[in-house]
Amino acid sequence: MNNDTDIQLSGPFKAADGSNRAHDAQAIRIFDEGYGAIEVYVDFKAPISGLHKDKSLIASVLAQLRTVGYKGPELTAGDPVLQEARLLVLESPDEFATFAASKGWKDLSEDF
């Protein structure tokens, strides 16, 4: 999580799943640069296995992103291959790029 290529968008917060169970999230982060679509990584303290598509959990993450300034459309569950026991990976809409750029993200496709 403390990688030099990460931009931390949020610190710790609680996220509730569809069964109204609270999960401790450690951070929401993105890589500092990329081409087009941005994957959003949410690190949890304990395993969240089986909850990677939970709409309430994703909505809790979106609510947290809104507290740090994101105003765009909803995020969706990311590629199942990328999910890990304590990591939720979400796909962001194109509008997320403006928010990410305001936090220091660089769109590498702009160079072409």
VEXMI-246760 format. One record per residue (C-alpha): x, y, z. Coordinates in steps of 0.5 Angstrom, whole numbers, padded with zeros to 4 digits, always signed. Layout:
BEGIN
XYZ ...
REM end
This chain:
BEGIN
+0000+0000+0000 +0006+0005+0001 +0008+0004-0006 +0012+0010-0009 +0007+0010-0015 +0001+0010-0011 -0004+0016-0010 -0008+0015-0003 -0015+0018-0004 -0017+0017+0003 -0015+0014+0009 -0019+0009+0014 -0026+0009+0014 -0032+0004+0015 -0036+0001+0009 -0042-0003+0010 -0044-0009+0006 -0051-0011+0004 -0052-0015+0010 -0050-0009+0014 -0044-0011+0017 -0038-0006+0017 -0031-0007+0014 -0025-0003+0016 -0022+0000+0010 -0015+0002+0011 -0015+0007+0004 -0017+0008-0003 -0012+0009-0008 -0010+0009-0015 -0004+0009-0019 +0000+0015-0020 -0001+0014-0028 -0004+0010-0033 -0008+0010-0040 -0015+0012-0040 -0019+0007-0035 -0017+0008-0028 -0017+0002-0023 -0019+0004-0016 -0016+0000-0010 -0019-0001-0003 -0015-0004+0002 -0019-0007+0008 -0016-0010+0014 -0019-0016+0014 -0021-0021+0008 -0028-0019+0004 -0028-0025+0000 -0034-0026-0004 -0036-0019-0003 -0033-0016-0009 -0039-0015-0013 -0043-0013-0007 -0047-0006-0009 -0048-0004-0002 -0040-0005+0000 -0039-0001-0007 -0044+0004-0005 -0040+0005+0001 -0033+0006-0002 -0037+0011-0007 -0040+0015-0001 -0033+0016+0002 -0030+0018-0005 -0035+0023-0005 -0033+0026+0002 -0026+0027-0001 -0029+0031-0007 -0031+0026-0013 -0037+0028-0016 -0038+0023-0022 -0042+0017-0024 -0042+0011-0020 -0036+0006-0020 -0037-0002-0022 -0034-0008-0020 -0027-0009-0023 -0024-0015-0026 -0025-0022-0022 -0018-0024-0023 -0015-0017-0020 -0019-0018-0013 -0016-0021-0007 -0018-0023+0000 -0017-0016+0003 -0017-0012-0004 -0023-0009-0007 -0021-0007-0014 -0026-0002-0018 -0027+0000-0025 -0028+0008-0026 -0032+0011-0031 -0029+0016-0036 -0031+0022-0031 -0026+0020-0026 -0020+0022-0030 -0022+0029-0028 -0022+0028-0021 -0016+0023-0021 -0012+0029-0025 -0014+0034-0019 -0010+0029-0014 -0004+0028-0018 -0006+0023-0023 -0002+0023-0030 -0006+0021-0037 +0000+0017-0041 -0005+0017-0047 -0005+0025-0047 +0003+0024-0050 +0001+0021-0056 
REM end
